[in-house]
Amino acid sequence: MNVRPARPPMGIATENTAQNKRIYKRLLDSFDGVAMSTIKQAAQAAFEPSAQIDAAHPINEAVGGDGYVDEIIAPMAHSLRNFQRRNDILIGGEYQGQEWVTSMGYFCGHFTESMFGIAPSQRMAFVRFGEFHRMEYGKIVASQVFLGLAELIIAMGRWPLAQSSGYEGLVPGPDTHDGIVLNSTVVEKSRASGDLVEAMLMQLTSPDAGWRKYWHDDMFWYGPGGFGSYVSVNAFQAFQVPFEQTFEGWGDGRSDGIEGVGVDCKAGDGDYAFLSGWPAITGVHVKPFMGIQPTGKRIYMRDCDWWRCKDGKIVENWCMVDTLHLANQLGRDVIAEIDL
């Protein structure tokens, strides 16, 4: 019996998805050589001018290709000398009649100038990213852009909140090095990956951790900054169960009459699957989190995931949460506190 309320199943990659992924790849290729004029030209070609972009805190919003570059990319390129974009995953799929593409990887360079209010380390720095773009007729019409700024701050040793119990640091791409999926994928394989992940998600918050059976025993969970990363299903359970209990009513909030929370896109693409929601999760803060004592406040999490499946089990999961946005709801402005 499912623990969570019924919801639409995962979508899958389509022939249109394959075409959209190749179009999106042209934007990603424009980062080679790091000429900002080239990136802006490619972004202007890729985005509808009015495309609404939801971006990580403290950016939060941007519009169109110009906004994508000026508000998100250019500040990093200016601050990270020898700026590079390294893509580990590029997949896509259709969900409820809408086509999406997504990528995950790192921006990197030598951190020499202030970025989004974060003072430079004068050392090499990595900023994990996750992008989700809804496409219509070959153009991006809406986006969600996650940035691992909490991970950056933790790596510099400036994190003002409590440390997680997990590993905090650079996380790898897929062990199989096949995360850039540009061609069409086998429908049956995409469906199997999507259904496997969806079945697991439906068992979250179950009293007996019913989601465990969908994971390989030696799975890797690469979590957001402030949450930590964990190896093995046992280590992940030791994190996940208390985390769920930290936010009462953890989920989409429908049982509490909450609207507008949930998944915006989710689909299987070959051995991979993805999901994103802005916000995807809500709950009331009833136990300490990141050292912040219970506030009784309802919070909303901007959350996304990519999964790799093998032989009917989930073997790797990359998860990002807009941790700075979450902390801000709990009364902590992490960037303002860094050097206090």
N, C-alpha and C positions, 0 to 999 in steps of 0.2 A: 504494500500500500504506500502511495506517495505521501510524503510528509508535507510538501508545499502545495499550494493551490495549483490546479491545472493551468497551463499556459501554452502558447503556441510552440510547436517543436522547432528545433534548429532548421534553418534553411540549408541549401547546398550550393556549391559552385556550379555555374551554368556556362554555356558558350559565350554569353554576353560578359560573364565574369572574366573569362580569359582575355577577351578584347580589352576590357577595362584595366586589367592588370598591366597589360602591355602599354596602354596609354599612360597609366600612373608611373610606370617604370621610366618613361621619358622625363618626367619631373624629377625623379630620384637621380637619374643620370646627370642632370644639370648641375648637381653638387660637385661633380668631378671637376677639379680645377679651381673651384671656390671663387669664381668671378660672380660677385653679387648681382651684376647686371644680367648675367646669363640665367641665374636662378630666378630673378624677378621676371624675366621674359618668359621662362618656362612656366612659372606659376600663373602669370596672366593668361597664358594659353590653356592651362589646365583647369582653372577655376572660373565659374560664373562670377561676374563682378559683384553680384549681390550675395554670394554664398556666405552663410552664417557659420562662423567658426567658434566653437566652444574650446577654450584653451585653459591649461593649468593655471592655478593661482601662482603669482599675482597678475597674470595677463588677463585671464578670464574670457575675454571676447575679442574677436577680430572679424574683419569682413573682406572676402574676396582674396584674390591672389596677392594684391598689394598688402593687405592686412596680414596675410600669412607670412610674407617676407619681412615687412617692416616691424611687426609687433612680436614675432616669434623667432624667425631665423636670423635676421640681421643683428639683434642684440647679442646672440651667441657668437656669430661670426666675428663681431667686433671685439668681443671679450676673450675669445679663445684663439690665440695666435696659431697659425697653421691648421685652421678649422677644417674638420673632416666630418662627413656623415658615413656611418658604417651600418648597412642594413643586414640584419640576420634573418628576418622573416618578411615575406611579401605574399599574401594570400588574399582570397576574397570569396564572395558568395552572395546569393540572393536571400533576403528575408522579408516575408510578407509583401512581396511585390517590389521591393527596393533593392537595388544593387549596391554593394559595398566593396571597397578594397581597404586593406590595412597593411601597415608595415611596423616593424619593431626593430630597434637597434640602439646605437649610441652616436651622439655628437661628441666630438673630442677635440682637444687642442691644449695649448699651454695657456692657463688661466691668468691673464695679465691685467684685465680691466674689470671694473664692477659690472655685474650682470644681474638684472632683475632685482637690484638692491643688495645683492650678495657680494661682499668684498672679495677681491681675487686672492688666490693662494700663492700665486707666482710659481705654480707647479702644474704638471700635467693633470688634466681633469676630464672626466667622462660624465655626460648627461644622458641618461637613458630616455628614449622617446617611444611613444606609441601613437600612431596616427590611424584614424578611421575616417574614410571619406565616402559619402554617399554620392553616387554618380547617376546622371541622366544624360543620354545621348552624347556620351563621351566627355562630359564635363562634370567637375566636382561642384555639387550644389549645397552641401552641408558637411561639416567636419567636426571631429572631436580630437584634440591634440593633448596628449599626456606628456609631461616632462618630469623626470625623476630628480627634482631639485632637492628633495629631502635626502636622497642618496648622496648627492653632491655634497651637501652640508655635513652629513655624517662622515663621509670620506675625508673631509678637511679637518675633522676633529672639533667641529664647532656646534654640534647638535645640543640645543639647550634643554631637550626633554630627556626622559629616561631611555636608556638603550634597550633594544629588543633582546630577547633570549636567543635569537638566531644569528646567522652569518649576515653581515652587512658589507657589501662590496660589489665589485664588478661581477656580473653574471654572464655566462656564455650563451651563445646561440645554440641551436639544436645540435645534439651530439652527432646526428647524421649529416650535418652540413648541407641539408637539402631544403632549407626553409624558404628559398626564393622560388616560388611555384608559378611560373609564367604560363605554362601550357594548360590545356583542358585536363581535368582529372577524371578518373573513373567514377561515374555517378554512384555506384554501389559502395565504393570505398569512402567517398565523401559522406554518404548517408550513414554509413556505419560509424564514422568518427563523430559526426554530429549527434547521432542517437546515443552513443556511449557517453559523451560528455553531458548531454541533457539528462540522461538517467541518473548520472552522478549528482548533478545539480539539484535534482528533485529530492534527493535524500539529505541535503544539507539541513542542519539543525535537528536531525532525527536523534532520538534519545539513545539509540544504540550505534551511532555513527554508521548508519547503513550505507553511506557513500564509500566506505573503505574498499569494498569488493571491486570497485571499478578501477582501482589504481594498482599499478605494479608495486610489489613490496618495496622495491628500491627506487621508487620515484623521486624526482627532484622537483621541488616547489621553489621558484625564484620569486620571492615576495617583494612588496614595495618597501621603500625606505621607511624605517620606524617599525616595520612589522618583522623583518628578517626573512631569511631563506632557510629551507630545511631539506634534509635528505632522509628518505624512507617514509613510508606511510605512518609509522609509529611516531616519528618526530613531528610530522605534519599534524597528526591528530592532537599531539600535546600542545600545539599552538592553536589549531582551528577551533576545538571545542570551547576552551576558555574565551577565545575571541568572539565566538557567536554569543556567548553568555554575557559579554561585556555590554552589548547593546540589546536591550530588551525588545522583543518583537522583531529581531533581526530579519530583514527580508525586504519585500517591496511595499510593505505597509498597507496592503489591501485590507487585512483583517482589522486595521485601525481606521479604515475609511480614508487612507491617504491615496491621492491620485497623482499621476505624473512621474512616478518612480518605476523603473523597470528597465528592460533591455531594449535598446534601439536597434541593435544588429547582432546576429549570431548565425553562424553557418559552418558547415564542414567543407573542407577543401583537401581532398586526398587524405593523407594521414594526419592532417591538421584541422583544428577548429578554432573559432574565435568568438568573442563576445564583448560588447561594450554598452554602457548605459550612463546617461548624464542627467540625473543620478541613477544608479542601478540599485542601491541598497539604502534602507533607512532603519533607524532604531533609536531607542532612548538610552542614553549613556548612564548605566547603573553600576558599573564597576570600574576600578582604575584602568586607565589606558595611557601608555607612553608616559606614565608617572603623573597623569592628570587625574585627580580625584573625581569621583562621580559628580556630574553636574545636573543630572536629571533632564538634560536638554535632548531634544530630538535632533539627530544629525542625519545628513545626507551624504553618501559616498559616491563620488565619481570613480567608477571602477571599470577595469577591462582585463581581459585574459586572452592568452593564446595557449593552446594545448597541442601536444604531439602524442599520437596514439600508435600502439604497436601490438599486434596479436591480441586484440580485444581488451587491452588495458591502456590506461593513461600513464605515460612514462615521464613526461616533462610538462610543466605548467609555468608560464611566465605571467605574473599578475602585477598590475600597476593600479595604484590608488592615488588620487591627488591628496597626498598626506598633509601638505601645507593648508589646503582648503579645509580638510577635516579638523586639523588643530585649531584653525582660526574660528571654527564654529564652537570650539570648546574654550574659547577665550585666550588662546595663545597665538600671538603673531610671531612665528618662528624667525622670520627674516629680521624683524625689529629687535629680537632678543639675542641674535647671534653673538654680538660683541659686547653685550652688557656685562 
